[in-house]
Amino acid sequence: GAVVSQHPSWVICKSGTSVKIECRSLDFQATTMFWYRQFPKQSLMLMATSNEGSKATYEQGVEKDKFLINHASLTLSTLTVTSAHPEDSSFYICSARDRIGELFFGEGSRLTVL
Amino acid sequence: DAKTTQPPSMDCAEGRAANLPCNHSTISGNEYVYWYRQIHSQGPQYIIHGLKNNETNEMASLIITEDRKSSTLILPHATLRDTAVYYCIVRVERGGANNLFFGTGTRLTVIP
């Protein structure tokens, strides 16, 4: 089946630094990728939708200047958490939509901000 | 996409069938019922989906009521590795709303 890979799977950083998380579709072209955030014992919450070659669409309450999303190719989207703070510590998950509309999820990336 | 209602948690003895219910009373005619599960600290994993007929694959069976307002996911012989949060989602297949709306899901604990 289709595979979506996230990197890194976990990262620890100091407060105030920026962290980049990559989401790659390994064996298909993803016209759309989605970024979710999940806090402990809570469900996945959609942060933004990114379409290749265009600006991401952010959900209400998600700061676009803090969570930078780039989808420069059909197989790669990146999420950069800028000036990270402890409250940004979370599990970040991406999903990718192939040309016929099926959705595939990455393994998730756990961010811990000290 | 229609919203769903699931019990927050369930226990199941190892080796027994796990039956996870889901209510989706506002489902539209062209919306499918999808099931995903999320094992701790991993991304969601697709399990099965269906429109109105019962479906079975190597992981599970999906039973959808005739009025399509509810469904049940059946894991025929639960193992410890089936302990996870199970999400029931309704959406238009391969189109419509692009993202999936995740409710709170059911936390299934398989007990030895």
Interface residues (C-beta under 8 A of the other chain):
Chain A: V4 Q6 T32 F34 Y36 S43 L44 M45 L46 T49 F91 I93 S95 R97 I100 G101 E102 L103 F104 F105 G106 E107 G108 R110
Chain B: Y36 Q38 S41 Q42 G43 P44 Q45 Y46 Y87 E93 R94 G95 N98 N99 L100 F101 F102 G103 T104 G105
